[in-house]
């Protein structure tokens, strides 16, 4: 249940990109491809979620809050620049487990501000804006006053700073921002190229767009929380080329009703699998519900399971896209129109 508090602070889990202005100033020469070592002379200024940020030289004692931020750092080979980390939703990706083991874990969830400051960070990078709220480490302005730079994932920008619709390009932009801040832009380009190729292969495995309408069921049984028009779920469905049964609802996620689900009669149901709300429990609920069990998607067992950690904006987004494409490919006959 520990992610509930974190995500409830996101104004219905805001997930939308922000166009970030990034200017590289003086001494920003490309890394040597042979060594790909971080540049020590790069200075970066950018505006992130409406907050100006200037970094004179790559940070050396960064702290990550939230799994997507941590795994982006690890995927960029920046474990040696981490003075601490906190708040996992899932086991770290196997390919990064060894590097992660070298990073001090400050707290199971958000550390207190005193705990954060004991790590002597020069940079704090978070995925959800709750990290910089009352339950987190304090607001960004207060950290800036202490000489600590901060970066918030564009997918977690609050209020007026959230762009209209999250896409994989916004994830790639975040990866590039972080790589620029740490002076390793070539690493970002290599990672983005790999993910772009994998996403294209996943979509191609279905022969392009497929006429399948999906209900993305994230949580709750009384009034289901579903993937709406503009966040991570819709980003993943759009990348695969399938339809979102509730794509007309605003926001990243939206609460709807089971009556609306029955009326829209989706071809299949995506079940988000989380330790605090497993897909198996969702299936059991649908199977015993007097009305929902007769819904064609339920009666026909047209389910696609996607791990929660693969539904957030980060390096796992490609895993969510691949999982959805594979699941749609395995749907029983009759799915789609």
ZIDA-V970412 format. One line per field, one symbol per residue. phi: phi as a letter, one per 40 degrees, with the letter a starting at -180 (. if undefined). Layout:
# ZIDA-V970412
phi: ???
This chain:
# ZIDA-V970412
phi: .ccdccccccfgfdaacbcccbbcbfgbccccdcbfcccbbcbbbabbfgbcabbcgcdbbcbbbgcdccccccccgbdcccciaagcbaccddcbccccccbcccacbccccccdcccfcbabbbbbcccbbccbbhccccccccgbcbabddcbdcfcccccacbcccccccdcdcccdcgbcccccccccccccccccccccbggcbcbbbccccagbcbdcbcbcbbddcdcccccgbcbcbccccgcbacbbcccccccfccabcbcbbccaccccccccccccdbccccdccccfcbbcbcdccbcciccdcccccccccccccdcdhcgb
